[in-house]
Amino acid sequence: MCGPEGSSQRVRLSIVAPRLVIAIDGPAGSGKSSVSRAVATRMGLNYLDTGAMYRALTWAVLQAGVDPDDALAVTAFIEGERSPWITSGTDPSRPTIEVDGVDVAEPIRSSDVTSAVSAVSAVPEVRAHLVGRQREYVRDSGVGIVVEGRDIGSVVLPNSDIKIFLTADSQVRAQRRAAEKLDGHDASLEATQSALLTRDAKDSTRAVSPLARADGAIELDTTHLTFDEVVDHIVDLARQVLKT
C-alpha cells in the first residue's frame, strides 16, 4: 500500500445519501492521501487534504520570516493583515493547494516545511482557523466528500458517516515515504523512519487535537495489505452505509 475539542464550532452534519462524508485519519506514510483520492474517485465524491492546508500555512509562515516555533508570532501572523488565504481544490483527479492564489503544491513538500509543520500545526489558533475552513468545504460539498488528516474523525468531523484510522508498521511507512523522494532528494530508510517516529510523537502528544483514533473509527492496518485491498475495503463500507 480543526479547532479545539469541544469547540462551539462543532456541528452535527446531517448527511443523506449520496452526500456521504468519509473521514480518514492516520500518521504519515500510512497511505491516507493515495487511498483517500482513490476512494473519492471510485465513489464520485470530492476530496480534501487537510494536511496540505497545514503545510500551505506553514509555507506562508516561513515565507514571511516568522519563526515556526514561536507560537505567539505565528498567531499574530495568521490574525494580522498579512494573514494568508488557503484554497484547496477538491477534485480527487487533480487536487490543488494555493496560498493567496499562488500554487504551492510543490514547495509545501520541501524538507523545510516538513520540519516545521508539526510546530505550526500545534498552535491552537492555527487549528481553529483551518478547522473552520475545512468544515466550510464539507458544508459546500454537494456530492459528499472524503476528508483526510490527523484529527478529522476526532475533532473536525466527529459525526462523519464513516471514520477510518489507517496505520502501518513504521518501517513500512518509512519505505513508502522514502520512495516519494520528497524535496527531490533521496533519504535513507533509517533517517526517514526516525523522522516519521519523531513526528508521530509530536502529533500524538500535542495539547490540541492530538493524533489519535477517533471514537467509533475503524482501524485499518495497511502493513500487509495491497493498495487495492485497502481501497476496496473502504468502498465496501461506504456502499453498505448508502444501503441503510
N, C-alpha and C positions, 0 to 999 in steps of 0.2 A: 504494500500500500504505500453611559452609566451615571448614575448618582448614588449617593449613599443608600444602603439598605434602609427600608422604611421610609424612604423619601416620599413626600406628598405627591411627587410627580408620578408615582407608580399608579398605573391604571389597569383595570381588567379589560383585556381585549376580547370582545365578543366576536369570535371567528365563526363564520358559517361557510361550509364547504361551497365552492372550492377555494375560498380565501383562507388558505392554510398558513400557519406560522410555525416554522421549524427552527428551534434553537440548537446550535451545535457548538459546544464548548470543548476545550482541551488545551493541553500545553503545546508549545512549539514543536513541530515535526510530527505531530500526531495525524496529520493529513486533513486538517479542518478545511483548508481553502479548496484543495482539489476535490475533496468529497462533497463539500457544500455546493460548489459550482455544478458538479455533475448531477447531484440530486435536484437542484433547481432547474437545470436544463431538462432532465427527464420528466419532471412534474409540471413544467411550464410555469415556474414561479420566478419571482425576482430574487436577487441575491445581494447581500450586504456584508462586506468585510469590515467589521468594526476595528480589527487590528490595524488595518491600513489607515483608518481615521486617526488612531493614536499615533501611528508613525508619521502621518502627514503633519499633525500638530507638533510633534517632536522636531520634525524637519524645520518647521517655521520657527520654533524656539531657537534652534541652532543658527538658522539664517539671520535671526535678529540679534545674535550675540548674547542671548540670555543663558545664564548658567542653568543647565537642566537639573542640577542637584539643589538649586536654590528655590524651594517651593514658593516662597513669598514673591520672588522675581517672576517665576513662571505664572503665578496667579495674576500679578499686576499686568503682565503682558497680555494674557488672554482676556482680561477685563478692561483693558485700556483701548485707546484709539487705534492702535495697530493690531487689534485682535484679528487673527486670520479666519477666513471663512472656508470651511472644509466642505467639498462637494464630492459625493460618491456616485458613480454610475452603477445602476442596479441590474444591468443586463449581464447574465452569467456568461454569455459568449464573449463579452468584451468589457469586463468591469474596469472602471476608471476611477482615478482619485486626483483631485485638484485642490490647490491652495490658492485662493483669490484668483481663480481662472487659469492658474499655471499647472500643467501636467507634471505631477511629481511621482508617477508610478515607479520610475527607475531610481531616483535619488533616495526615496524613503527606504530602500532596501540596502543602503550603504552600511558599512560597519559602524560609522559614527552614529547613525540613527539607531541601529540595533543596540549599541552600547548605552544609549541614553533613554530609550523608550520606556523602560521599566520605571525609572525615576520620575519621568514626566507623567506617566500613567497613574502613579501613586498619589498625585496631588488631588485632593478631594474636589477642588473647583474644576479641574480638568475633566474628571469623570462626570460631574454633574452637568457640565457644559455639553459634552459629547453624548451622554446618555439621552439628553433631551433631543438632540439631533437624530439619534438612532431611532427613537420612538416615533419621530415625525416621519421617517422613511417607512416605517411599518404601517403607520396610520394611512399614509398616502399610497400604499401598495394595493391596488385594486384586485390583483390576481393572486395575492399571497406572496410569501417571501421566506427564504432561508437566510437566517442571520447567524454568522459565526463570530466567535470571540472567546473570551475567558470568563465572562460573568453574564452571559445572555440569559441562560435559564435561571440563574440565581437572583439577578438584580434587574437587568434591563427588561426582560420579558418573562417574568416568573409564571405567567399563565399561558405560555405557548402551548399549542396543540401537541407538539412532540418536543421532548428535550433529550438531547443526546450528549453524552460526555465521552469523547474519543480519547483514547490513551494508547500508549505503546511503550515497550521497553526503551530505556534511554539510549542504548546503543543503536537500536534500530532507528529511533528518531534522529540521532546524530548522523547516521548514514544517509538518511533522506535529506537532511538539511545540508550536509556537506556536498551532496550531489547537485544541489541547486547552485553552488558556487556563487554565493551572494557577493555583491560588490566586485564581481569579475575576478575574484581570486580564489584559488584552491585553499582549503583549510584542512588540517589534519583531523582525522576522526577523533583523536583524543582531545584536541583543542575545542572542536565543535561540541563534543559531548560535555566537556567541562563548562562551556558557555551556556549550554541548554540547562544543565543542572543548577547553575548559578541563577539563571533567570527563573527557573521553576521555583527556587527558594524565595526569590524576591516577590514573585507574583502570588505565591501561596501564603506569604506572611504579612503582606501589606495590610494596613489598618482598614482601608476602604476597598470594598468589592474584591476580596481575595479570590484567586483561582481555586475553585472547589466544585465538586459535583453537586448540582442543584438537587433539592428535594424532588423526587419523582423522575429524575433523569435516568435514562438507560445508559449504563456504562458499556462501551464497546471497545475492547482491546484489539487493536489492529495489527499487533505484532506478527501474528501468523496468518492474517487474512489478506487476500488479494484486494486490490483496489475495487474491482467489480463486485466482490463479495460484500464489501462494506457498503457500497452504494446500493446494491440490490436489497440489503437488509433494511436500510433506512427507507427506501422507496416502498418496500412491502409494508412497513409500519405506517407510512403515510396513507397508503391505499386502504389499509384497514380502518384508519381514523375516518377517512372520507366515506366509508360504507356505513358508519354508525350514525 
